[in-house]
Amino acid sequence: MEYQVQENCLTIFLPKEVDHHNAEIIRQDADRVIENNHIKYVIFDFEQTEFMDSSGIGAIMGRYRIIRLIGGEVWAVHTNARIRKILTMSGITKIMQIYEEDQK
């Protein structure tokens, strides 16, 4: 995973597969970065992501709960049709903004 911090915003560039193998790493790394850098906004970048299972949903939900406690926001960017469907079916789209660029 790659992480980028700009002021109080953390961008998490998610891998090709967000599954139980990667979800725990995302949780640990993101929580450390959020705490150490006083992060208020988290952006999940799905540009490279082709697959996500329930543990990936859990990792996103957990970061959402942390950020909401401090009055921040969470967004998703670069979601393809498959990822948008997973996010919608899981209910995450009700609590998290999905920024959609003009589709190719």
C-alpha positions as CSV (number, residue, x, y, z in Angstrom):
1,M,0.0,0.0,0.0
2,E,1.1,3.5,-0.6
3,Y,0.1,6.4,1.6
4,Q,0.3,10.2,1.0
5,V,-0.2,12.8,3.6
6,Q,-0.9,16.4,2.7
7,E,-1.6,18.7,5.7
8,N,-4.5,16.9,7.5
9,C,-5.5,14.7,4.6
10,L,-4.4,11.0,4.1
11,T,-4.7,9.4,0.7
12,I,-4.6,5.6,0.8
13,F,-3.7,4.1,-2.6
14,L,-5.3,0.7,-2.4
15,P,-3.8,-2.4,-4.0
16,K,-5.3,-4.6,-6.8
17,E,-6.9,-6.9,-4.2
18,V,-8.3,-5.6,-0.9
19,D,-8.8,-8.8,0.9
20,H,-8.1,-10.3,4.3
21,H,-4.4,-10.4,3.6
22,N,-4.2,-6.6,2.9
23,A,-7.0,-5.3,5.1
24,E,-5.1,-5.8,8.4
25,I,-2.0,-4.0,6.9
26,I,-4.3,-1.2,5.8
27,R,-5.9,-1.0,9.2
28,Q,-2.6,-0.9,11.1
29,D,-0.7,1.5,8.8
30,A,-3.7,3.9,8.3
31,D,-4.4,4.1,12.1
32,R,-0.7,4.9,12.7
33,V,-0.6,7.6,10.1
34,I,-3.9,9.1,11.2
35,E,-2.7,9.3,14.8
36,N,0.8,10.6,14.1
37,N,-0.3,13.2,11.6
38,H,-3.5,14.5,13.1
39,I,-5.4,13.4,10.0
40,K,-9.0,14.7,9.6
41,Y,-9.7,13.6,6.0
42,V,-9.1,10.2,4.4
43,I,-9.3,9.4,0.7
44,F,-9.4,5.8,-0.5
45,D,-8.0,5.7,-4.0
46,F,-9.4,2.6,-5.8
47,E,-7.7,3.3,-9.2
48,Q,-5.7,0.0,-9.1
49,T,-8.3,-2.1,-7.2
50,E,-10.2,-4.8,-9.0
51,F,-11.4,-6.9,-6.1
52,M,-12.5,-6.2,-2.5
53,D,-14.1,-8.6,0.0
54,S,-15.8,-8.0,3.4
55,S,-12.5,-7.5,5.2
56,G,-11.8,-4.6,2.9
57,I,-15.2,-3.1,3.7
58,G,-14.4,-3.6,7.4
59,A,-11.1,-1.7,7.0
60,I,-12.9,1.2,5.4
61,M,-15.7,1.2,8.0
62,G,-13.2,1.2,10.8
63,R,-11.3,4.2,9.4
64,Y,-14.6,6.0,8.8
65,R,-15.5,5.5,12.5
66,I,-12.2,7.0,13.7
67,I,-12.4,10.0,11.3
68,R,-16.0,10.7,12.1
69,L,-15.2,10.9,15.9
70,I,-13.0,13.9,15.2
71,G,-15.4,15.5,12.8
72,G,-13.6,14.5,9.6
73,E,-14.7,13.0,6.3
74,V,-13.9,10.0,4.2
75,W,-14.1,9.8,0.4
76,A,-13.6,7.2,-2.3
77,V,-12.0,8.1,-5.6
78,H,-11.3,6.3,-8.9
79,T,-13.9,3.6,-8.3
80,N,-14.7,1.3,-11.2
81,A,-18.2,-0.2,-11.8
82,R,-17.4,-3.3,-9.8
83,I,-16.1,-1.4,-6.8
84,R,-19.0,1.0,-6.9
85,K,-21.4,-1.9,-6.8
86,I,-19.6,-3.5,-3.8
87,L,-19.6,-0.1,-2.0
88,T,-23.3,0.4,-2.7
89,M,-24.3,-3.1,-1.7
90,S,-22.4,-2.8,1.6
91,G,-24.1,0.5,2.4
92,I,-20.9,2.4,2.6
93,T,-22.2,4.9,0.0
94,K,-24.6,6.1,2.6
95,I,-21.8,7.3,4.9
96,M,-18.9,8.0,2.5
97,Q,-18.7,10.4,-0.4
98,I,-17.7,8.8,-3.7
99,Y,-16.1,11.3,-6.0
100,E,-16.7,10.3,-9.6
101,E,-14.8,11.8,-12.5
102,D,-16.3,11.7,-16.0
103,Q,-16.3,8.0,-16.9
104,K,-14.2,6.9,-19.8
